[in-house]
């Protein structure tokens, strides 16, 4: 998840009950650490891509940490099984990689941008500042973006395609909410059968010659608190009675607020961010656990 917040988050979590779910934990609760600007967002400008489905590698966790939320409570399961909409973060959740880091590496600025991403994930820098700073380190051109998408198709997290298929079979509406870029997310949405109008993400801007011109600051996800705003708007427009947010980072957790998501599920199968995982209503390490709980 390419995102951060500058304020401490204390969501109104569901009360813990002594009810123990019949579902077994995927991991033990105690874990070892591991100009004229032209927006580009039309799928027709890219060749159809096939996302690479691969297994995430075991995490390198530095110190033992215990969580009490790897088993869902009865209340959490009830919301999850009956929600009308699910909003997914993209980077390190739907996909294995951080899109901006991958693009930066492809353009020769991987290390410098990765350092900024690490700062962003800590929640110590406003999102819009971190996004602008990272892009300024390599200023990707339109031709570089095309080349990147051609040579490095997105890698889907194990089980995500099956989970979304299961949700759609239950008539649950699926959204992608990301601080990443729409041009890089559209191929993922196409692969997963998610309509373009259900993508809420940032937009890279290019000039007439394909030169980088920045990003669209009018997108809600271009600034701190943007994911929460996007989720609130989705709920307001569609009137969903129950909505769930799934992600790995601070801005995903932030969407768990009045008028936003009723439930925040932290997916730590790619990245375990302890401060976020500890505040989640439910912490999972495999998509299969979410699939099984719907049956």
C-alpha positions as CSV (number, residue, x, y, z in Angstrom):
1,X,0.0,0.0,0.0
2,X,1.5,3.3,-1.1
3,X,0.1,5.4,1.7
4,X,0.5,7.1,5.0
5,X,-1.1,9.3,7.6
6,X,0.3,11.9,9.9
7,X,-2.0,11.4,12.8
8,X,-2.4,8.6,15.3
9,X,-5.4,6.4,14.4
10,X,-7.6,4.9,17.0
11,X,-10.6,3.4,15.1
12,X,-13.7,2.4,16.9
13,X,-13.1,-1.3,16.8
14,X,-15.8,-3.9,17.4
15,X,-15.8,-5.2,21.0
16,X,-13.9,-8.4,21.5
17,X,-16.0,-11.3,22.6
18,X,-14.9,-14.6,24.2
19,X,-16.5,-16.4,21.2
20,X,-13.9,-18.5,19.4
21,X,-14.4,-19.0,15.7
22,X,-14.5,-22.5,14.4
23,X,-12.0,-21.4,11.8
24,X,-8.4,-22.4,12.6
25,X,-5.8,-19.6,12.6
26,X,-3.6,-19.6,9.5
27,X,-0.6,-18.7,11.7
28,X,-0.1,-18.9,15.4
29,X,-1.1,-15.7,17.1
30,X,2.6,-15.4,18.2
31,X,4.7,-14.7,15.1
32,X,8.3,-14.3,14.4
33,X,9.0,-11.1,12.6
34,X,9.6,-10.8,9.4
35,X,2.0,22.9,-20.3
36,X,-0.8,20.9,-21.6
37,X,-1.3,18.0,-19.4
38,X,-2.8,14.9,-20.8
39,X,-4.1,12.3,-18.3
40,X,-3.4,8.8,-19.3
41,X,-6.1,6.4,-18.2
42,X,-7.6,4.7,-21.2
43,X,-7.2,1.0,-21.3
44,X,-7.1,1.1,-25.1
45,X,-3.7,2.7,-24.8
46,X,-2.2,-0.4,-23.4
47,X,-2.1,-4.0,-24.7
48,X,-4.0,-6.4,-22.5
49,X,-1.7,-7.8,-19.8
50,X,-1.8,-11.1,-18.0
51,X,-1.0,-10.7,-14.3
52,X,1.5,-13.0,-12.9
53,X,0.2,-15.1,-10.1
54,X,3.0,-16.1,-7.7
55,X,3.5,-17.1,-4.1
56,X,4.6,-14.6,-1.6
57,X,7.9,-15.3,0.1
58,X,8.1,-15.9,3.9
59,X,8.4,-12.7,5.8
60,X,11.6,-11.7,7.6
61,X,10.2,-10.7,10.9
62,X,12.8,-9.4,13.4
63,X,11.3,-10.0,16.8
64,X,8.5,-12.1,18.3
65,X,5.2,-10.3,18.4
66,X,1.8,-11.5,19.6
67,X,-1.6,-10.5,18.1
68,X,-5.0,-11.3,19.6
69,X,-7.0,-10.7,16.4
70,X,-6.0,-13.6,14.1
71,X,-9.2,-15.3,15.0
72,X,-12.4,-13.3,14.0
73,X,-15.0,-12.7,16.6
74,X,-18.6,-13.7,15.9
75,X,-19.5,-10.0,15.2
76,X,-16.6,-9.7,12.7
77,X,-17.6,-12.9,10.9
78,X,-21.2,-11.7,10.7
79,X,-20.2,-8.4,9.0
80,X,-17.8,-10.1,6.6
81,X,-20.3,-12.7,5.5
82,X,-23.1,-10.2,4.9
83,X,-21.3,-7.1,3.6
84,X,-22.6,-5.5,0.4
85,X,-19.2,-4.1,-0.7
86,X,-15.5,-4.8,-0.2
87,X,-12.8,-2.2,-0.9
88,X,-9.3,-3.6,-1.5
89,X,-6.0,-1.8,-1.3
90,X,-3.9,-2.7,-4.3
91,X,-0.1,-2.6,-3.5
92,X,1.0,-5.4,-1.1
93,X,-2.6,-6.6,-0.9
94,X,-4.2,-7.4,-4.3
95,X,-0.7,-7.3,-5.8
96,X,2.6,-8.5,-4.3
97,X,4.5,-5.3,-5.1
98,X,4.5,-1.6,-4.3
99,X,3.8,-0.2,-7.8
100,X,5.7,3.0,-7.5
101,X,8.8,1.2,-6.1
102,X,8.7,-1.2,-9.0
103,X,8.3,1.6,-11.6
104,X,11.2,3.6,-10.0
105,X,13.5,0.6,-10.0
106,X,12.6,0.0,-13.7
107,X,13.6,3.7,-14.3
108,X,16.8,3.4,-12.4
109,X,15.8,5.1,-9.1
110,X,14.7,2.1,-7.0
111,X,16.8,2.6,-3.9
112,X,16.1,6.3,-3.4
113,X,12.3,5.8,-3.9
114,X,12.2,2.7,-1.7
115,X,13.7,4.8,1.2
116,X,10.9,7.4,0.7
117,X,8.3,4.7,0.6
118,X,9.6,3.3,3.9
119,X,9.2,6.8,5.4
120,X,5.7,7.1,4.0
121,X,4.6,3.7,5.5
122,X,5.7,4.9,8.9
123,X,3.0,7.6,8.9
124,X,5.5,10.4,9.6
125,X,5.1,12.3,6.2
126,X,1.9,13.6,4.6
127,X,1.0,11.3,1.7
128,X,0.9,14.0,-1.0
129,X,4.4,15.2,0.1
130,X,5.8,11.6,-0.1
131,X,4.1,11.0,-3.5
132,X,5.5,14.1,-5.1
133,X,9.0,13.6,-3.6
134,X,9.2,10.0,-4.9
135,X,8.0,10.9,-8.4
136,X,10.4,13.8,-8.6
137,X,13.3,11.4,-8.1
138,X,12.8,9.7,-11.5
139,X,10.1,11.6,-13.5
140,X,8.7,8.7,-15.5
141,X,7.9,9.3,-19.1
142,X,4.9,7.9,-21.0
143,X,7.2,5.6,-23.0
144,X,8.8,4.3,-19.8
145,X,5.4,3.6,-18.3
146,X,4.4,1.7,-21.4
147,X,7.6,-0.3,-21.5
148,X,7.3,-1.1,-17.8
149,X,3.8,-2.4,-18.1
150,X,4.8,-4.5,-21.1
151,X,7.9,-6.0,-19.4
152,X,6.8,-6.2,-15.8
153,X,3.1,-7.2,-15.6
154,X,1.5,-7.0,-12.1
155,X,2.0,-10.0,-9.8
156,X,-1.3,-11.0,-8.1
157,X,-1.3,-12.2,-4.5
158,X,-2.0,-15.9,-4.1
159,X,-5.7,-16.5,-3.7
160,X,-6.9,-13.0,-4.6
161,X,-8.5,-14.0,-7.9
162,X,-10.5,-16.8,-6.1
163,X,-11.5,-14.5,-3.3
164,X,-12.9,-11.9,-5.7
165,X,-14.6,-14.5,-7.7
166,X,-16.3,-15.8,-4.5
167,X,-17.4,-12.3,-3.5
168,X,-18.8,-11.6,-6.9
169,X,-20.7,-14.9,-6.8
170,X,-22.3,-13.6,-3.6
171,X,-23.3,-10.4,-5.4
172,X,-20.8,-8.4,-3.3
173,X,-19.5,-5.3,-5.1
174,X,-15.7,-5.1,-5.3
175,X,-13.7,-1.8,-5.4
176,X,-10.0,-1.1,-5.7
177,X,-8.8,1.9,-3.6
178,X,-5.2,2.8,-4.0
179,X,-2.6,5.5,-3.5
180,X,-0.9,4.1,-6.6
181,X,-1.6,5.0,-10.2
182,X,-4.7,4.2,-12.3
183,X,-2.6,3.4,-15.3
184,X,-0.9,0.6,-13.4
185,X,-4.1,-0.6,-11.7
186,X,-6.3,-0.9,-14.8
187,X,-4.6,-4.1,-16.1
188,X,-5.1,-5.7,-12.6
189,X,-8.8,-4.7,-12.6
190,X,-9.2,-6.1,-16.1
191,X,-7.6,-9.4,-15.0
192,X,-9.9,-9.6,-12.0
193,X,-13.1,-8.5,-13.8
194,X,-13.5,-5.3,-11.8
195,X,-15.1,-2.4,-13.9
196,X,-13.0,0.8,-14.4
197,X,-15.6,2.8,-12.5
198,X,-14.8,0.8,-9.4
199,X,-11.2,2.0,-9.3
200,X,-10.3,4.9,-7.1
201,X,-6.6,5.8,-7.6
202,X,-4.2,8.5,-8.6
203,X,-3.5,9.6,-12.2
204,X,-0.2,10.3,-13.8
205,X,-0.1,13.3,-16.1
206,X,2.0,13.6,-19.3
207,X,2.6,16.4,-21.8
208,X,2.1,16.3,-25.6
209,X,5.6,14.7,-26.1
210,X,5.0,12.1,-23.4
211,X,7.1,14.0,-20.8
212,X,6.1,13.6,-17.1
213,X,4.0,16.5,-15.8
214,X,3.0,15.3,-12.3
215,X,-0.2,13.7,-11.0
216,X,-3.8,14.8,-10.7
217,X,-4.2,16.5,-7.3
218,X,-8.0,16.4,-7.6
219,X,-8.1,12.7,-7.0
220,X,-9.0,12.1,-3.3
221,X,-6.3,9.4,-3.0
222,X,-3.6,11.9,-3.9
223,X,-3.5,13.3,-0.3
224,X,-3.6,12.2,3.3
225,X,-7.0,10.8,4.3
226,X,-7.9,10.2,0.7
227,X,-8.8,6.5,1.0
228,X,-11.1,7.2,3.9
229,X,-12.8,9.9,1.8
230,X,-13.1,7.6,-1.2
231,X,-14.7,4.9,0.9
232,X,-17.1,7.4,2.6
233,X,-18.1,8.6,-0.9
234,X,-18.7,5.1,-2.1
235,X,-20.9,4.3,0.8
236,X,-22.8,7.6,0.5
237,X,-23.5,7.2,-3.2
238,X,-24.6,3.6,-3.1
239,X,-26.1,3.4,0.4
240,X,-24.4,0.2,1.4
241,X,-25.5,-1.1,4.8
242,X,-22.2,-2.9,5.4
243,X,-18.8,-2.3,3.8
244,X,-15.4,-3.9,4.5
245,X,-11.9,-2.5,3.8
246,X,-9.0,-4.9,3.3
247,X,-5.4,-3.7,3.1
248,X,-2.0,-3.7,4.8
249,X,-1.3,-0.1,5.7
250,X,-2.1,3.0,7.7
251,X,-4.4,4.6,5.1
252,X,-6.4,1.4,4.8
253,X,-6.9,1.4,8.6
254,X,-7.9,5.0,8.4
255,X,-10.9,4.0,6.2
256,X,-12.4,2.3,9.3
257,X,-14.4,5.3,10.6
258,X,-18.0,6.5,10.9
259,X,-19.5,6.7,7.5
260,X,-16.7,4.6,6.1
261,X,-15.8,0.9,6.5
262,X,-17.6,-1.1,9.2
263,X,-14.7,-3.5,9.3
264,X,-10.9,-3.3,8.6
265,X,-9.3,-6.6,7.7
266,X,-5.5,-6.4,7.7
267,X,-3.9,-8.6,5.1
268,X,-0.3,-9.3,6.2
269,X,0.6,-12.0,3.7
270,X,3.0,-9.6,1.9
271,X,3.9,-7.0,4.4
272,X,3.3,-7.1,8.2
273,X,3.1,-3.6,9.6
274,X,2.7,-4.2,13.3
275,X,1.1,-0.9,14.3
276,X,-1.6,-1.4,11.7
277,X,-2.1,-5.2,12.3
278,X,-2.6,-4.6,16.0
279,X,-5.5,-2.2,15.4
280,X,-7.3,-4.4,12.8
281,X,-10.6,-6.0,13.4
282,X,-9.2,-9.2,11.9
283,X,-5.6,-10.0,10.9
284,X,-5.1,-12.6,8.1
285,X,-2.0,-13.9,6.4
286,X,-3.7,-15.9,3.5
287,X,-6.5,-15.0,1.2
288,X,-7.7,-18.6,1.6
289,X,-8.8,-17.9,5.1
290,X,-11.2,-15.2,3.9
291,X,-12.5,-17.5,1.2
292,X,-13.1,-20.3,3.6
293,X,-14.9,-18.0,6.1
294,X,-17.5,-17.1,3.4
295,X,-18.6,-20.7,3.0
